[in-house]
Amino acid sequence: MAVRPGLWPALLGIVLSAWLRGSGAQQSATVANPVPGANPDLLPHFLVEPEDVYIVKNKPVLLVCKAVPATQIFFKCNGEWVRQVDHVIERSTDGSSGLPTMEVRINVSRQQVEKVFGLEEYWCQCVAWSSSGTTKSQKAYIRIAYLRKNFEQEPLAKEVSLEQGIVLPCRPPEGIPPAEVEWLRNEDLVDPSLDPNVYITREHSLVVRQARLADTANYTCVAKNIVARRRSASAAVIVYVNGGWSTWTEWSVCSASCGRGWQKRSRSCTNPAPLNGGAFCEGQNVQKTACATLCPVDGSWSPWSKWSACGLDCTHWRSRECSDPAPRNGGEECQGADLDSRNCTSDLCVHTSYTPAPTKAALSPAAASGPEDVALYVGLIAVAVCLVLLLLVLILVYCRKKEGLDSDVADSSILTSGFQPVSIKPSKADNPHLLTIQPDLSTTTTTYQGSLCPRQDGPSPKFQLTNGHLLSPLGGGRHTLHHSSPTSEAEEFVSRLSTQTYFRSLPRGTSNMTYGTFNFLGGRLMIPNTGISLLIPPDAIPRGKIYEIYLTLHKPEDVRLPLAGCQTLLSPIVSCGPPGVLLTRPVILAMDHCGEPSPDSWSLRLKKQSCEGSWEDVLHLGEEAPSHLYYCQLEASACYVFTEQLGRFALVGEALSVAAAKRLKLLLFAPLACTSLEYNIRVYCLHDTHDALKEVVQLEKQLGGQLIQEPRVLHFKDSYHNLRLSIHDVPSSLWKSKLLVSYQEIPFYHIWNGTQQYLHCTFTLERVSPSTSDLACKLWVWQVEGDGQSFNINFNITKDTRFAELLALESEGGVPALVGPSAFKIPFLIRQKIISSLDPPCSRGADWRTLAQKLHLDSHLSFFASKPSPTAMILNLWEARHFPNGNLSQLAAAVAGLGQPDAGLFTVSEAEC
């Protein structure tokens, strides 16, 4: 039906009034109102509708409407039409349909919204007209965004045991739009997708299913929306470990060697050890029980028997037995002879050279040919036997002097209960024939006259040998050496070494260096309190030669050791020399290391510096060849290097996985005397080796410091995470911390590269009053996402010195240089007997292989078998591992248990001692 043109204004007014009557109802979707009889396809269609927005601070928001076909578009906000001047209108034509297109934009300010804020929500809607009718858009709600400052609920500090669940609640501040919540652990974002042990609930609580030591940290709840970001107070979570008892040790030996005594056994609170304030084990760590030991009974002689009949040799005899009582329970045997004989003819048979006046009885032939002839024959035989024995003794003495040994090779006083002589008398203390540590310098020997590093580019031999009385390892000059090592001689020795190019980096002091003069009897060098020693076995130095050998500890910062990739220095850098000397047996270099040995986590290599200064890999542990010049016995905290070439060595590890860990020792020091209000606590993180500990202790002695807590060990992993240190629970009424940040941090690479043996951080506290002397706080040291330790500090700073004795440096065997038999636990002759007995293969298996198994060295059988004397290699390694506190009785028991047929094989007679 056609409509006259004059009716369009009236119809438009009717439609508009009808829309106004329905404008009070809230619309959330587009609504079309077609004109009756009009084409519905030509109603306005919205291409863009206004959407919900938030006003942030004072920035106005923009609402946009776009429709096609459209002749007019107007916005209406909260029931009121927006003025036409506030509309920004753009008209265009749709390219595909040719219909008119219209786009309208308006700005809504914060003041407009605040007029109705609290009464109802502010909304806006646009209306589009066309010739066919009108269409309403969806309503767009405009809200003012905000975020309150205070959390409705903040997380609280907790102390939980290992594997216990942790729940940290958090209710964020009120805000529009509602705040999103995330958690921080020591400022690092907690991501449940990366750690299945944690999750966040709908109520925004952080849940740790099973607490681990790595979960010890500061936790912070963070709420944020488009306006602001709020942080809750940090909640300190400490995961502690309650101590557990280890298994009981074996019962000790009875305290009384005779009669009633006591024996005890012990256990330690190390399974696990209490950590982070965990409870100590309950109960006793030592148990005692009564014991009884049978007393030894010394033997006593029975009465003499009757005299026997007179024999043809003109003697008769009597006997007695050691049976009144017989010795038992270790008692002594009877002293004296068990046989007694004497002449039974009133000495008539003996005095044959005197002939009394003949009598009638003596003149008879029967009387002249009696016992006198028998005694004469016996005397001649006795003289012959004595001459033969004397000749044998002279031959034996000559042979022993020929070999360069005295009749007394080892002092019998060094024999322990494991190797006791049989029925011999102990040697006298003033025996002039005992071997001393001074070498015999009167014999003609060969002297080393070459340079310290052999040259390979000339026709001259490796080194020249000339006749002389001492080894001269320092170029062409001649040097007089002594075994004593006073400071002046040590400084002179160091100055001579420093003149050579190879020794430019040798330390100028003498505390980290030792030296001595050695011959074929061998010896030992030790740097006290460092765990570093050099064992020179017997016959390692050729007979007829005397070498001056040194042993030096270097600081890592003084020696440039290039490390690549994930490599790290695990041991001290040690020099022994001089290089190029001729050795016929491997020497053993012992030094500590700080790695946690694991074939799956580490690739360990022994590095040696060449004469030109470059470092080379001379040994890959685990891939040693038996005939190699170098070999290494790796233990939990030490390594023993077999080498036939002296030089500069270091143990380097390359991490194969993030499980590779180094042992760090944590030490806490503070001033011994505090005269000001400030009080410094110094935390040292050092390699778990004796040499690093020695350096820190010497430094703190100079600073006047004292140890205030028992040292702890931390396993530092190759995870690229830093080491953090923080102090907590400082009583604010007595002390004030001057630390401006929540924790201190040591970068990962400063620790991992190993070029610095120790690093430290200082926590400065200030006393409120000079009379304050009691300090109680907690100090945490942990690797991010790794192992950690907690120290509970509680002591009096003016008089508490209970930890001072823990780091008292102990001497290692006395003197730094030991020469000859005094350097070895095993007496020389007993060693030779063991070697000669166990080196030959035995069908019953009682040879050196069984000894290696008993000493838990059977993994090195191929290396021992490649040497001329496998038993000597085993005994040398035992000497290096157990000096000076080794139990010689245990070694004796292991050797005696091999089942050798000769029961007296490992004893020394009186003549041999």
Secondary structure by P-SEA (a helix, b strand, c coil): ccccccaaaaaaaaaaaaaaaacccccccbbbbbccccccccccccccccccccccccbbbbbbbbbccccbbbbbcccccccccccbbbbbcccccccbbbbbbbbbccccccccccccccbbbbbbbcccbbbbccbbbbbbbbccccccbbbbbbcccccbbbbbbbbccccccbbbbbbbcccbbbbcccccccccccccccccccccccccbbbbbbbbcccccccccbbbbbbbbbbbbccccccccccccccccccccccccccccccccccccccccbbbbbbbbbbbbbbbbcccccccccccccccccccccccccccccccccccccbbbbbcccccccccccccccccccccccccccaaaaaaaaaaaaaaaaaaaaaaaaaaaaaaaaaccccccccccccccccccccccccccccccccccccccccbbbbbccccccccccccccbbbbbcccccccccbbbbbbccccaaaaaaaaaaaaaccccccccccccccccccccccccccccccccccccccccccccccccbbbbbbbccccccccccccccccccccccccccccccbbbbbbbcccccccccccbbbbbbbccccccccccccccccccccccccccccbbbbbcccccbbbbbbbbccccbbbbbbbbbbccccccccbbbbbbbbbcccaaaaaaaaaaaaaacccccccbbbbbbccccbbbbbbcccccccccccccccccccccccccccccccccbbbbbbbbcccccccccbbbbbbcccccccccccccccccccccccccccccccccccccccccccccaaaaaaaaacccccccccccaaaaaaaaccccaaaaaaacccaaaaaaaaaaaaccccccaaaaaaaaaacccccccccccccccc
